[in-house]
């Protein structure tokens, strides 16, 4: 089954994508050969394990707080 990504110039309504999650949830919003935008949700008090990626990371908080170690 193919994952549906946003098309060029398509507006993504992030609040509509929010779901209540028990631990964490992630989904690709946009993916090209040179760029990938992910929506990552963590439940309150949960941690993301150490993670690496082949490119720089940009984080934009939509709600709640985040602490980086």
Secondary structure per residue as TSV (DSSP state, phi and psi in degrees):
chain	resnum	aa	ss	phi	psi
A	1	X	-	360.0	130.1
A	2	X	-	-81.1	143.2
A	3	X	-	-87.9	129.9
A	4	X	-	-82.3	121.1
A	5	X	-	-108.6	160.6
A	6	X	-	-67.4	145.8
A	7	X	-	-84.9	163.3
A	8	X	T	-55.0	132.3
A	9	X	T	71.4	3.5
A	10	X	-	-75.9	134.6
A	11	X	-	-84.9	132.2
A	12	X	-	-109.5	123.3
A	13	X	-	-89.6	92.4
A	14	X	H	-60.4	-41.7
A	15	X	H	-58.3	-29.8
A	16	X	H	-70.7	-22.9
A	17	X	H	-85.5	-12.5
A	18	X	-	-65.4	137.8
A	19	X	-	-133.2	155.8
A	20	X	-	-76.4	128.8
A	21	X	-	-122.9	145.2
A	22	X	S	-79.5	-41.5
A	23	X	S	-123.7	-76.6
A	24	X	E	-154.8	163.0
A	25	X	E	-151.9	141.0
A	26	X	E	-140.9	151.2
A	27	X	E	-151.6	145.1
A	28	X	E	-78.0	129.8
A	29	X	E	-94.6	-45.1
A	30	X	E	-138.0	136.8
A	31	X	E	-145.1	124.5
A	32	X	-	-129.3	-176.1
A	33	X	S	-64.0	-27.0
A	34	X	S	-117.1	-2.2
A	35	X	-	-152.0	142.6
A	36	X	E	-142.1	129.1
A	37	X	E	-110.7	126.5
A	38	X	E	-117.1	142.7
A	39	X	E	-101.8	117.9
A	40	X	E	-118.7	126.5
A	41	X	E	-118.3	133.0
A	42	X	E	-121.8	136.8
A	43	X	-	-68.8	153.7
A	44	X	T	-53.0	131.2
A	45	X	T	83.3	-3.8
A	46	X	-	-87.9	156.8
A	47	X	-	-120.2	150.5
A	48	X	-	-97.7	131.2
A	49	X	-	-64.9	161.7
A	50	X	-	-50.8	133.9
A	51	X	-	-137.8	140.8
A	52	X	-	-125.0	155.1
A	53	X	-	-145.0	156.2
A	54	X	S	-79.0	8.3
A	55	X	S	-145.3	166.0
A	56	X	-	-61.1	156.6
A	57	X	-	-112.9	135.5
A	58	X	-	-120.9	130.4
A	59	X	-	-116.3	131.0
A	60	X	-	-125.9	115.7
A	61	X	-	-76.7	134.7
A	62	X	S	-100.5	-38.5
A	63	X	S	-156.5	157.1
A	64	X	S	83.0	-163.6
A	65	X	-	-131.7	160.4
A	66	X	-	-136.9	144.5
A	67	X	-	-127.0	130.2
A	68	X	-	-103.7	138.9
A	69	X	-	-98.8	360.0
